[in-house]
Amino acid sequence: MKDYSKISDFVNGLYVKDGRLINGRPNSMMGIEKISKMRQAVKRQDNIEQISEGIQRAKMLERFMD
């Protein structure tokens, strides 16, 4: 990551480059929000695995029933 503090137009993480306002601030996501998103991702992955397992079981039962 660049050290933007040496840029003369640097104000609270914002600076001007080629006439455009650039946001050089770090990600504003808090730790609690990160953990929440990680939990949601884990829960979603569990649901995907359950659905996949159900499909596999259904295919196995289909083979045995024929």
CHARMM-style PDB file with segment names, atoms N, HN, CA, C and O in Angstrom:
ATOM      1  N   MET     1       0.848  -1.177   0.000  1.00  0.00      PROA
ATOM      2  CA  MET     1       0.000   0.000   0.000  1.00  0.00      PROA
ATOM      3  C   MET     1       0.889   1.234   0.000  1.00  0.00      PROA
ATOM      4  O   MET     1       1.901   1.269   0.700  1.00  0.00      PROA
ATOM      5  N   LYS     2       0.531   2.220  -0.759  1.00  0.00      PROA
ATOM      6  HN  LYS     2      -0.291   2.192  -1.328  1.00  0.00      PROA
ATOM      7  CA  LYS     2       1.314   3.447  -0.871  1.00  0.00      PROA
ATOM      8  C   LYS     2       1.164   4.302   0.378  1.00  0.00      PROA
ATOM      9  O   LYS     2       0.156   4.224   1.080  1.00  0.00      PROA
ATOM     10  N   ASP     3       2.171   5.112   0.646  1.00  0.00      PROA
ATOM     11  HN  ASP     3       2.990   5.175   0.077  1.00  0.00      PROA
ATOM     12  CA  ASP     3       2.109   6.076   1.733  1.00  0.00      PROA
ATOM     13  C   ASP     3       1.572   7.380   1.156  1.00  0.00      PROA
ATOM     14  O   ASP     3       2.323   8.177   0.593  1.00  0.00      PROA
ATOM     15  N   TYR     4       0.266   7.589   1.301  1.00  0.00      PROA
ATOM     16  HN  TYR     4      -0.344   6.942   1.758  1.00  0.00      PROA
ATOM     17  CA  TYR     4      -0.391   8.754   0.707  1.00  0.00      PROA
ATOM     18  C   TYR     4      -0.205  10.012   1.548  1.00  0.00      PROA
ATOM     19  O   TYR     4      -0.548  11.105   1.098  1.00  0.00      PROA
ATOM     20  N   SER     5       0.333   9.881   2.760  1.00  0.00      PROA
ATOM     21  HN  SER     5       0.612   8.993   3.125  1.00  0.00      PROA
ATOM     22  CA  SER     5       0.461  11.037   3.635  1.00  0.00      PROA
ATOM     23  C   SER     5       1.455  12.064   3.091  1.00  0.00      PROA
ATOM     24  O   SER     5       1.441  13.213   3.531  1.00  0.00      PROA
ATOM     25  N   LYS     6       2.310  11.681   2.152  1.00  0.00      PROA
ATOM     26  HN  LYS     6       2.321  10.748   1.794  1.00  0.00      PROA
ATOM     27  CA  LYS     6       3.285  12.600   1.580  1.00  0.00      PROA
ATOM     28  C   LYS     6       2.713  13.418   0.423  1.00  0.00      PROA
ATOM     29  O   LYS     6       3.359  14.352  -0.051  1.00  0.00      PROA
ATOM     30  N   ILE     7       1.527  13.082  -0.027  1.00  0.00      PROA
ATOM     31  HN  ILE     7       1.002  12.323   0.358  1.00  0.00      PROA
ATOM     32  CA  ILE     7       0.882  13.811  -1.114  1.00  0.00      PROA
ATOM     33  C   ILE     7       0.309  15.105  -0.549  1.00  0.00      PROA
ATOM     34  O   ILE     7      -0.335  15.090   0.500  1.00  0.00      PROA
ATOM     35  N   SER     8       0.533  16.215  -1.228  1.00  0.00      PROA
ATOM     36  HN  SER     8       1.056  16.227  -2.081  1.00  0.00      PROA
ATOM     37  CA  SER     8       0.127  17.522  -0.701  1.00  0.00      PROA
ATOM     38  C   SER     8      -1.389  17.677  -0.619  1.00  0.00      PROA
ATOM     39  O   SER     8      -1.874  18.428   0.227  1.00  0.00      PROA
ATOM     40  N   ASP     9      -2.156  16.989  -1.475  1.00  0.00      PROA
ATOM     41  HN  ASP     9      -1.762  16.379  -2.163  1.00  0.00      PROA
ATOM     42  CA  ASP     9      -3.614  17.113  -1.472  1.00  0.00      PROA
ATOM     43  C   ASP     9      -4.286  16.090  -0.550  1.00  0.00      PROA
ATOM     44  O   ASP     9      -5.508  15.948  -0.583  1.00  0.00      PROA
ATOM     45  N   PHE    10      -3.514  15.385   0.262  1.00  0.00      PROA
ATOM     46  HN  PHE    10      -2.522  15.501   0.288  1.00  0.00      PROA
ATOM     47  CA  PHE    10      -4.027  14.315   1.120  1.00  0.00      PROA
ATOM     48  C   PHE    10      -4.831  14.891   2.280  1.00  0.00      PROA
ATOM     49  O   PHE    10      -4.300  15.663   3.078  1.00  0.00      PROA
ATOM     50  N   VAL    11      -6.128  14.516   2.381  1.00  0.00      PROA
ATOM     51  HN  VAL    11      -6.559  13.889   1.732  1.00  0.00      PROA
ATOM     52  CA  VAL    11      -6.997  14.970   3.464  1.00  0.00      PROA
ATOM     53  C   VAL    11      -7.852  13.786   3.919  1.00  0.00      PROA
ATOM     54  O   VAL    11      -8.702  13.310   3.166  1.00  0.00      PROA
ATOM     55  N   ASN    12      -7.635  13.315   5.131  1.00  0.00      PROA
ATOM     56  HN  ASN    12      -6.946  13.701   5.743  1.00  0.00      PROA
ATOM     57  CA  ASN    12      -8.429  12.230   5.722  1.00  0.00      PROA
ATOM     58  C   ASN    12      -8.541  11.012   4.805  1.00  0.00      PROA
ATOM     59  O   ASN    12      -9.611  10.413   4.702  1.00  0.00      PROA
ATOM     60  N   GLY    13      -7.465  10.651   4.154  1.00  0.00      PROA
ATOM     61  HN  GLY    13      -6.595  11.138   4.238  1.00  0.00      PROA
ATOM     62  CA  GLY    13      -7.480   9.469   3.302  1.00  0.00      PROA
ATOM     63  C   GLY    13      -7.896   9.741   1.875  1.00  0.00      PROA
ATOM     64  O   GLY    13      -7.867   8.832   1.046  1.00  0.00      PROA
ATOM     65  N   LEU    14      -8.280  10.963   1.565  1.00  0.00      PROA
ATOM     66  HN  LEU    14      -8.303  11.702   2.239  1.00  0.00      PROA
ATOM     67  CA  LEU    14      -8.679  11.326   0.209  1.00  0.00      PROA
ATOM     68  C   LEU    14      -7.607  12.216  -0.403  1.00  0.00      PROA
ATOM     69  O   LEU    14      -7.006  13.038   0.290  1.00  0.00      PROA
ATOM     70  N   TYR    15      -7.369  12.056  -1.689  1.00  0.00      PROA
ATOM     71  HN  TYR    15      -7.857  11.388  -2.251  1.00  0.00      PROA
ATOM     72  CA  TYR    15      -6.419  12.927  -2.369  1.00  0.00      PROA
ATOM     73  C   TYR    15      -6.821  13.080  -3.830  1.00  0.00      PROA
ATOM     74  O   TYR    15      -7.622  12.303  -4.350  1.00  0.00      PROA
ATOM     75  N   VAL    16      -6.259  14.084  -4.479  1.00  0.00      PROA
ATOM     76  HN  VAL    16      -5.608  14.715  -4.056  1.00  0.00      PROA
ATOM     77  CA  VAL    16      -6.569  14.370  -5.877  1.00  0.00      PROA
ATOM     78  C   VAL    16      -5.440  13.849  -6.747  1.00  0.00      PROA
ATOM     79  O   VAL    16      -4.271  14.149  -6.505  1.00  0.00      PROA
ATOM     80  N   LYS    17      -5.791  13.068  -7.757  1.00  0.00      PROA
ATOM     81  HN  LYS    17      -6.741  12.824  -7.954  1.00  0.00      PROA
ATOM     82  CA  LYS    17      -4.807  12.539  -8.703  1.00  0.00      PROA
ATOM     83  C   LYS    17      -5.374  12.731 -10.098  1.00  0.00      PROA
ATOM     84  O   LYS    17      -6.466  12.249 -10.398  1.00  0.00      PROA
ATOM     85  N   ASP    18      -4.650  13.422 -10.939  1.00  0.00      PROA
ATOM     86  HN  ASP    18      -3.762  13.813 -10.695  1.00  0.00      PROA
ATOM     87  CA  ASP    18      -5.084  13.708 -12.307  1.00  0.00      PROA
ATOM     88  C   ASP    18      -6.475  14.328 -12.343  1.00  0.00      PROA
ATOM     89  O   ASP    18      -7.264  14.033 -13.240  1.00  0.00      PROA
ATOM     90  N   GLY    19      -6.780  15.185 -11.370  1.00  0.00      PROA
ATOM     91  HN  GLY    19      -6.139  15.425 -10.641  1.00  0.00      PROA
ATOM     92  CA  GLY    19      -8.062  15.881 -11.345  1.00  0.00      PROA
ATOM     93  C   GLY    19      -9.207  15.055 -10.794  1.00  0.00      PROA
ATOM     94  O   GLY    19     -10.354  15.503 -10.809  1.00  0.00      PROA
ATOM     95  N   ARG    20      -8.915  13.846 -10.304  1.00  0.00      PROA
ATOM     96  HN  ARG    20      -7.983  13.483 -10.291  1.00  0.00      PROA
ATOM     97  CA  ARG    20      -9.973  12.984  -9.748  1.00  0.00      PROA
ATOM     98  C   ARG    20      -9.734  12.779  -8.262  1.00  0.00      PROA
ATOM     99  O   ARG    20      -8.589  12.699  -7.819  1.00  0.00      PROA
ATOM    100  N   LEU    21     -10.803  12.694  -7.498  1.00  0.00      PROA
ATOM    101  HN  LEU    21     -11.733  12.759  -7.859  1.00  0.00      PROA
ATOM    102  CA  LEU    21     -10.705  12.447  -6.064  1.00  0.00      PROA
ATOM    103  C   LEU    21     -10.554  10.946  -5.850  1.00  0.00      PROA
ATOM    104  O   LEU    21     -11.412  10.168  -6.266  1.00  0.00      PROA
ATOM    105  N   ILE    22      -9.468  10.539  -5.205  1.00  0.00      PROA
ATOM    106  HN  ILE    22      -8.770  11.172  -4.868  1.00  0.00      PROA
ATOM    107  CA  ILE    22      -9.161   9.132  -4.982  1.00  0.00      PROA
ATOM    108  C   ILE    22      -9.317   8.822  -3.501  1.00  0.00      PROA
ATOM    109  O   ILE    22      -8.851   9.579  -2.649  1.00  0.00      PROA
ATOM    110  N   ASN    23      -9.973   7.709  -3.197  1.00  0.00      PROA
ATOM    111  HN  ASN    23     -10.351   7.095  -3.889  1.00  0.00      PROA
ATOM    112  CA  ASN    23     -10.156   7.266  -1.829  1.00  0.00      PROA
ATOM    113  C   ASN    23      -9.013   6.325  -1.471  1.00  0.00      PROA
ATOM    114  O   ASN    23      -8.980   5.181  -1.925  1.00  0.00      PROA
ATOM    115  N   GLY    24      -8.075   6.806  -0.654  1.00  0.00      PROA
ATOM    116  HN  GLY    24      -8.102   7.735  -0.284  1.00  0.00      PROA
ATOM    117  CA  GLY    24      -6.943   5.997  -0.229  1.00  0.00      PROA
ATOM    118  C   GLY    24      -7.125   5.440   1.165  1.00  0.00      PROA
ATOM    119  O   GLY    24      -6.173   4.944   1.767  1.00  0.00      PROA
ATOM    120  N   ARG    25      -8.359   5.518   1.695  1.00  0.00      PROA
ATOM    121  HN  ARG    25      -9.133   5.922   1.206  1.00  0.00      PROA
ATOM    122  CA  ARG    25      -8.614   5.045   3.052  1.00  0.00      PROA
ATOM    123  C   ARG    25      -8.689   3.526   3.088  1.00  0.00      PROA
ATOM    124  O   ARG    25      -9.053   2.901   2.092  1.00  0.00      PROA
ATOM    125  N   PRO    26      -8.348   2.924   4.231  1.00  0.00      PROA
ATOM    126  CA  PRO    26      -8.464   1.467   4.358  1.00  0.00      PROA
ATOM    127  C   PRO    26      -9.931   1.045   4.382  1.00  0.00      PROA
ATOM    128  O   PRO    26     -10.826   1.873   4.555  1.00  0.00      PROA
ATOM    129  N   ASN    27     -10.159  -0.234   4.207  1.00  0.00      PROA
ATOM    130  HN  ASN    27      -9.433  -0.907   4.066  1.00  0.00      PROA
ATOM    131  CA  ASN    27     -11.512  -0.782   4.217  1.00  0.00      PROA
ATOM    132  C   ASN    27     -12.192  -0.426   5.535  1.00  0.00      PROA
ATOM    133  O   ASN    27     -11.613  -0.602   6.606  1.00  0.00      PROA
ATOM    134  N   SER    28     -13.408   0.070   5.453  1.00  0.00      PROA
ATOM    135  HN  SER    28     -13.879   0.214   4.583  1.00  0.00      PROA
ATOM    136  CA  SER    28     -14.107   0.540   6.652  1.00  0.00      PROA
ATOM    137  C   SER    28     -14.900  -0.549   7.360  1.00  0.00      PROA
ATOM    138  O   SER    28     -15.628  -0.250   8.307  1.00  0.00      PROA
ATOM    139  N   MET    29     -14.782  -1.799   6.933  1.00  0.00      PROA
ATOM    140  HN  MET    29     -14.191  -2.042   6.164  1.00  0.00      PROA
ATOM    141  CA  MET    29     -15.538  -2.886   7.546  1.00  0.00      PROA
ATOM    142  C   MET    29     -14.975  -3.185   8.939  1.00  0.00      PROA
ATOM    143  O   MET    29     -13.767  -3.356   9.105  1.00  0.00      PROA
ATOM    144  N   MET    30     -15.854  -3.246   9.926  1.00  0.00      PROA
ATOM    145  HN  MET    30     -16.836  -3.108   9.791  1.00  0.00      PROA
ATOM    146  CA  MET    30     -15.432  -3.513  11.297  1.00  0.00      PROA
ATOM    147  C   MET    30     -15.270  -5.015  11.508  1.00  0.00      PROA
ATOM    148  O   MET    30     -15.736  -5.823  10.705  1.00  0.00      PROA
ATOM    149  N   GLY    31     -14.603  -5.370  12.598  1.00  0.00      PROA
ATOM    150  HN  GLY    31     -14.224  -4.713  13.250  1.00  0.00      PROA
ATOM    151  CA  GLY    31     -14.366  -6.772  12.917  1.00  0.00      PROA
ATOM    152  C   GLY    31     -15.651  -7.563  13.084  1.00  0.00      PROA
ATOM    153  O   GLY    31     -15.745  -8.704  12.634  1.00  0.00      PROA
ATOM    154  N   ILE    32     -16.641  -6.959  13.730  1.00  0.00      PROA
ATOM    155  HN  ILE    32     -16.565  -6.031  14.096  1.00  0.00      PROA
ATOM    156  CA  ILE    32     -17.922  -7.635  13.936  1.00  0.00      PROA
ATOM    157  C   ILE    32     -18.580  -7.930  12.598  1.00  0.00      PROA
ATOM    158  O   ILE    32     -19.148  -9.005  12.402  1.00  0.00      PROA
ATOM    159  N   GLU    33     -18.505  -6.983  11.687  1.00  0.00      PROA
ATOM    160  HN  GLU    33     -18.044  -6.110  11.847  1.00  0.00      PROA
ATOM    161  CA  GLU    33     -19.101  -7.168  10.366  1.00  0.00      PROA
ATOM    162  C   GLU    33     -18.372  -8.265   9.597  1.00  0.00      PROA
ATOM    163  O   GLU    33     -19.002  -9.057   8.896  1.00  0.00      PROA
ATOM    164  N   LYS    34     -17.042  -8.315   9.726  1.00  0.00      PROA
ATOM    165  HN  LYS    34     -16.530  -7.672  10.296  1.00  0.00      PROA
ATOM    166  CA  LYS    34     -16.264  -9.358   9.059  1.00  0.00      PROA
ATOM    167  C   LYS    34     -16.654 -10.737   9.578  1.00  0.00      PROA
ATOM    168  O   LYS    34     -16.842 -11.671   8.799  1.00  0.00      PROA
ATOM    169  N   ILE    35     -16.774 -10.858  10.904  1.00  0.00      PROA
ATOM    170  HN  ILE    35     -16.621 -10.099  11.536  1.00  0.00      PROA
ATOM    171  CA  ILE    35     -17.150 -12.143  11.500  1.00  0.00      PROA
ATOM    172  C   ILE    35     -18.550 -12.540  11.048  1.00  0.00      PROA
ATOM    173  O   ILE    35     -18.801 -13.708  10.752  1.00  0.00      PROA
ATOM    174  N   SER    36     -19.457 -11.577  10.995  1.00  0.00      PROA
ATOM    175  HN  SER    36     -19.254 -10.628  11.235  1.00  0.00      PROA
ATOM    176  CA  SER    36     -20.821 -11.852  10.556  1.00  0.00      PROA
ATOM    177  C   SER    36     -20.833 -12.379   9.122  1.00  0.00      PROA
ATOM    178  O   SER    36     -21.536 -13.344   8.819  1.00  0.00      PROA
ATOM    179  N   LYS    37     -20.064 -11.753   8.248  1.00  0.00      PROA
ATOM    180  HN  LYS    37     -19.493 -10.969   8.494  1.00  0.00      PROA
ATOM    181  CA  LYS    37     -20.003 -12.200   6.856  1.00  0.00      PROA
ATOM    182  C   LYS    37     -19.371 -13.588   6.754  1.00  0.00      PROA
ATOM    183  O   LYS    37     -19.790 -14.399   5.929  1.00  0.00      PROA
ATOM    184  N   MET    38     -18.367 -13.866   7.585  1.00  0.00      PROA
ATOM    185  HN  MET    38     -18.026 -13.206   8.256  1.00  0.00      PROA
ATOM    186  CA  MET    38     -17.744 -15.188   7.584  1.00  0.00      PROA
ATOM    187  C   MET    38     -18.737 -16.250   8.040  1.00  0.00      PROA
ATOM    188  O   MET    38     -18.791 -17.339   7.468  1.00  0.00      PROA
ATOM    189  N   ARG    39     -19.518 -15.939   9.062  1.00  0.00      PROA
ATOM    190  HN  ARG    39     -19.474 -15.055   9.527  1.00  0.00      PROA
ATOM    191  CA  ARG    39     -20.543 -16.885   9.536  1.00  0.00      PROA
ATOM    192  C   ARG    39     -21.577 -17.162   8.452  1.00  0.00      PROA
ATOM    193  O   ARG    39     -21.986 -18.304   8.238  1.00  0.00      PROA
ATOM    194  N   GLN    40     -21.989 -16.102   7.777  1.00  0.00      PROA
ATOM    195  HN  GLN    40     -21.657 -15.175   7.951  1.00  0.00      PROA
ATOM    196  CA  GLN    40     -22.962 -16.270   6.690  1.00  0.00      PROA
ATOM    197  C   GLN    40     -22.387 -17.161   5.595  1.00  0.00      PROA
ATOM    198  O   GLN    40     -23.098 -18.003   5.047  1.00  0.00      PROA
ATOM    199  N   ALA    41     -21.109 -16.982   5.273  1.00  0.00      PROA
ATOM    200  HN  ALA    41     -20.532 -16.298   5.718  1.00  0.00      PROA
ATOM    201  CA  ALA    41     -20.471 -17.788   4.235  1.00  0.00      PROA
ATOM    202  C   ALA    41     -20.394 -19.243   4.659  1.00  0.00      PROA
ATOM    203  O   ALA    41     -20.630 -20.139   3.847  1.00  0.00      PROA
ATOM    204  N   VAL    42     -20.063 -19.493   5.934  1.00  0.00      PROA
ATOM    205  HN  VAL    42     -19.871 -18.766   6.593  1.00  0.00      PROA
ATOM    206  CA  VAL    42     -19.992 -20.867   6.438  1.00  0.00      PROA
ATOM    207  C   VAL    42     -21.375 -21.511   6.411  1.00  0.00      PROA
ATOM    208  O   VAL    42     -21.518 -22.665   6.006  1.00  0.00      PROA
ATOM    209  N   LYS    43     -22.380 -20.774   6.836  1.00  0.00      PROA
ATOM    210  HN  LYS    43     -22.263 -19.836   7.165  1.00  0.00      PROA
ATOM    211  CA  LYS    43     -23.750 -21.296   6.842  1.00  0.00      PROA
ATOM    212  C   LYS    43     -24.218 -21.623   5.418  1.00  0.00      PROA
ATOM    213  O   LYS    43     -24.854 -22.651   5.184  1.00  0.00      PROA
ATOM    214  N   ARG    44     -23.895 -20.740   4.482  1.00  0.00      PROA
ATOM    215  HN  ARG    44     -23.379 -19.906   4.672  1.00  0.00      PROA
ATOM    216  CA  ARG    44     -24.265 -20.966   3.075  1.00  0.00      PROA
ATOM    217  C   ARG    44     -23.561 -22.210   2.529  1.00  0.00      PROA
ATOM    218  O   ARG    44     -24.167 -23.011   1.817  1.00  0.00      PROA
ATOM    219  N   GLN    45     -22.276 -22.366   2.867  1.00  0.00      PROA
ATOM    220  HN  GLN    45     -21.784 -21.715   3.445  1.00  0.00      PROA
ATOM    221  CA  GLN    45     -21.525 -23.527   2.413  1.00  0.00      PROA
ATOM    222  C   GLN    45     -22.116 -24.813   2.990  1.00  0.00      PROA
ATOM    223  O   GLN    45     -22.193 -25.827   2.297  1.00  0.00      PROA
ATOM    224  N   ASP    46     -22.532 -24.774   4.257  1.00  0.00      PROA
ATOM    225  HN  ASP    46     -22.470 -23.951   4.820  1.00  0.00      PROA
ATOM    226  CA  ASP    46     -23.177 -25.944   4.866  1.00  0.00      PROA
ATOM    227  C   ASP    46     -24.460 -26.304   4.126  1.00  0.00      PROA
ATOM    228  O   ASP    46     -24.729 -27.479   3.876  1.00  0.00      PROA
ATOM    229  N   ASN    47     -25.248 -25.292   3.775  1.00  0.00      PROA
ATOM    230  HN  ASN    47     -25.029 -24.338   3.978  1.00  0.00      PROA
ATOM    231  CA  ASN    47     -26.485 -25.548   3.029  1.00  0.00      PROA
ATOM    232  C   ASN    47     -26.185 -26.170   1.673  1.00  0.00      PROA
ATOM    233  O   ASN    47     -26.873 -27.098   1.247  1.00  0.00      PROA
ATOM    234  N   ILE    48     -25.171 -25.668   1.000  1.00  0.00      PROA
ATOM    235  HN  ILE    48     -24.612 -24.915   1.346  1.00  0.00      PROA
ATOM    236  CA  ILE    48     -24.791 -26.208  -0.310  1.00  0.00      PROA
ATOM    237  C   ILE    48     -24.363 -27.663  -0.171  1.00  0.00      PROA
ATOM    238  O   ILE    48     -24.733 -28.503  -0.992  1.00  0.00      PROA
ATOM    239  N   GLU    49     -23.581 -27.966   0.870  1.00  0.00      PROA
ATOM    240  HN  GLU    49     -23.281 -27.284   1.537  1.00  0.00      PROA
ATOM    241  CA  GLU    49     -23.131 -29.345   1.092  1.00  0.00      PROA
ATOM    242  C   GLU    49     -24.304 -30.265   1.392  1.00  0.00      PROA
ATOM    243  O   GLU    49     -24.324 -31.402   0.922  1.00  0.00      PROA
ATOM    244  N   GLN    50     -25.288 -29.798   2.169  1.00  0.00      PROA
ATOM    245  HN  GLN    50     -25.272 -28.874   2.551  1.00  0.00      PROA
ATOM    246  CA  GLN    50     -26.462 -30.608   2.477  1.00  0.00      PROA
ATOM    247  C   GLN    50     -27.267 -30.900   1.219  1.00  0.00      PROA
ATOM    248  O   GLN    50     -27.719 -32.027   1.017  1.00  0.00      PROA
ATOM    249  N   ILE    51     -27.446 -29.908   0.386  1.00  0.00      PROA
ATOM    250  HN  ILE    51     -27.079 -28.992   0.550  1.00  0.00      PROA
ATOM    251  CA  ILE    51     -28.188 -30.106  -0.857  1.00  0.00      PROA
ATOM    252  C   ILE    51     -27.455 -31.088  -1.754  1.00  0.00      PROA
ATOM    253  O   ILE    51     -28.071 -31.972  -2.350  1.00  0.00      PROA
ATOM    254  N   SER    52     -26.144 -30.936  -1.850  1.00  0.00      PROA
ATOM    255  HN  SER    52     -25.644 -30.218  -1.365  1.00  0.00      PROA
ATOM    256  CA  SER    52     -25.328 -31.833  -2.672  1.00  0.00      PROA
ATOM    257  C   SER    52     -25.425 -33.269  -2.157  1.00  0.00      PROA
ATOM    258  O   SER    52     -25.560 -34.208  -2.942  1.00  0.00      PROA
ATOM    259  N   GLU    53     -25.356 -33.433  -0.848  1.00  0.00      PROA
ATOM    260  HN  GLU    53     -25.246 -32.671  -0.210  1.00  0.00      PROA
ATOM    261  CA  GLU    53     -25.463 -34.768  -0.256  1.00  0.00      PROA
ATOM    262  C   GLU    53     -26.842 -35.373  -0.522  1.00  0.00      PROA
ATOM    263  O   GLU    53     -26.954 -36.568  -0.795  1.00  0.00      PROA
ATOM    264  N   GLY    54     -27.878 -34.560  -0.444  1.00  0.00      PROA
ATOM    265  HN  GLY    54     -27.787 -33.589  -0.222  1.00  0.00      PROA
ATOM    266  CA  GLY    54     -29.226 -35.040  -0.725  1.00  0.00      PROA
ATOM    267  C   GLY    54     -29.370 -35.501  -2.167  1.00  0.00      PROA
ATOM    268  O   GLY    54     -30.007 -36.522  -2.430  1.00  0.00      PROA
ATOM    269  N   ILE    55     -28.791 -34.770  -3.095  1.00  0.00      PROA
ATOM    270  HN  ILE    55     -28.273 -33.941  -2.881  1.00  0.00      PROA
ATOM    271  CA  ILE    55     -28.839 -35.148  -4.506  1.00  0.00      PROA
ATOM    272  C   ILE    55     -28.111 -36.468  -4.723  1.00  0.00      PROA
ATOM    273  O   ILE    55     -28.596 -37.334  -5.452  1.00  0.00      PROA
ATOM    274  N   GLN    56     -26.952 -36.625  -4.092  1.00  0.00      PROA
ATOM    275  HN  GLN    56     -26.559 -35.922  -3.500  1.00  0.00      PROA
ATOM    276  CA  GLN    56     -26.189 -37.873  -4.219  1.00  0.00      PROA
ATOM    277  C   GLN    56     -26.968 -39.057  -3.657  1.00  0.00      PROA
ATOM    278  O   GLN    56     -26.983 -40.133  -4.255  1.00  0.00      PROA
ATOM    279  N   ARG    57     -27.609 -38.862  -2.517  1.00  0.00      PROA
ATOM    280  HN  ARG    57     -27.596 -37.987  -2.031  1.00  0.00      PROA
ATOM    281  CA  ARG    57     -28.416 -39.941  -1.912  1.00  0.00      PROA
ATOM    282  C   ARG    57     -29.584 -40.315  -2.823  1.00  0.00      PROA
ATOM    283  O   ARG    57     -29.901 -41.492  -2.997  1.00  0.00      PROA
ATOM    284  N   ALA    58     -30.213 -39.303  -3.396  1.00  0.00      PROA
ATOM    285  HN  ALA    58     -29.956 -38.347  -3.254  1.00  0.00      PROA
ATOM    286  CA  ALA    58     -31.343 -39.570  -4.284  1.00  0.00      PROA
ATOM    287  C   ALA    58     -30.887 -40.376  -5.494  1.00  0.00      PROA
ATOM    288  O   ALA    58     -31.595 -41.285  -5.929  1.00  0.00      PROA
ATOM    289  N   LYS    59     -29.721 -40.060  -6.044  1.00  0.00      PROA
ATOM    290  HN  LYS    59     -29.146 -39.321  -5.691  1.00  0.00      PROA
ATOM    291  CA  LYS    59     -29.201 -40.812  -7.186  1.00  0.00      PROA
ATOM    292  C   LYS    59     -28.879 -42.247  -6.797  1.00  0.00      PROA
ATOM    293  O   LYS    59     -29.135 -43.175  -7.563  1.00  0.00      PROA
ATOM    294  N   MET    60     -28.313 -42.430  -5.598  1.00  0.00      PROA
ATOM    295  HN  MET    60     -28.105 -41.675  -4.975  1.00  0.00      PROA
ATOM    296  CA  MET    60     -28.005 -43.791  -5.132  1.00  0.00      PROA
ATOM    297  C   MET    60     -29.284 -44.609  -4.960  1.00  0.00      PROA
ATOM    298  O   MET    60     -29.345 -45.766  -5.376  1.00  0.00      PROA
ATOM    299  N   LEU    61     -30.305 -44.005  -4.346  1.00  0.00      PROA
ATOM    300  HN  LEU    61     -30.255 -43.065  -4.008  1.00  0.00      PROA
ATOM    301  CA  LEU    61     -31.574 -44.704  -4.158  1.00  0.00      PROA
ATOM    302  C   LEU    61     -32.209 -45.048  -5.493  1.00  0.00      PROA
ATOM    303  O   LEU    61     -32.803 -46.115  -5.650  1.00  0.00      PROA
ATOM    304  N   GLU    62     -32.083 -44.155  -6.442  1.00  0.00      PROA
ATOM    305  HN  GLU    62     -31.600 -43.289  -6.314  1.00  0.00      PROA
ATOM    306  CA  GLU    62     -32.641 -44.382  -7.785  1.00  0.00      PROA
ATOM    307  C   GLU    62     -32.000 -45.607  -8.422  1.00  0.00      PROA
ATOM    308  O   GLU    62     -32.681 -46.412  -9.057  1.00  0.00      PROA
ATOM    309  N   ARG    63     -30.673 -45.746  -8.247  1.00  0.00      PROA
ATOM    310  HN  ARG    63     -30.120 -45.092  -7.731  1.00  0.00      PROA
ATOM    311  CA  ARG    63     -29.967 -46.902  -8.809  1.00  0.00      PROA
ATOM    312  C   ARG    63     -30.410 -48.199  -8.156  1.00  0.00      PROA
ATOM    313  O   ARG    63     -30.582 -49.213  -8.831  1.00  0.00      PROA
ATOM    314  N   PHE    64     -30.597 -48.167  -6.835  1.00  0.00      PROA
ATOM    315  HN  PHE    64     -30.457 -47.343  -6.286  1.00  0.00      PROA
ATOM    316  CA  PHE    64     -30.992 -49.389  -6.121  1.00  0.00      PROA
ATOM    317  C   PHE    64     -32.429 -49.779  -6.391  1.00  0.00      PROA
ATOM    318  O   PHE    64     -32.767 -50.961  -6.330  1.00  0.00      PROA
ATOM    319  N   MET    65     -33.264 -48.836  -6.683  1.00  0.00      PROA
ATOM    320  HN  MET    65     -32.990 -47.876  -6.733  1.00  0.00      PROA
ATOM    321  CA  MET    65     -34.691 -49.114  -6.913  1.00  0.00      PROA
ATOM    322  C   MET    65     -34.934 -49.709  -8.304  1.00  0.00      PROA
ATOM    323  O   MET    65     -35.945 -50.377  -8.522  1.00  0.00      PROA
ATOM    324  N   ASP    66     -34.033 -49.475  -9.225  1.00  0.00      PROA
ATOM    325  HN  ASP    66     -33.212 -48.933  -9.048  1.00  0.00      PROA
ATOM    326  CA  ASP    66     -34.230 -50.006 -10.583  1.00  0.00      PROA
ATOM    327  C   ASP    66     -33.851 -51.445 -10.697  1.00  0.00      PROA
ATOM    328  OT1 ASP    66     -33.962 -52.029 -11.775  1.00  0.00      PROA
TER     329      ASP     66
END
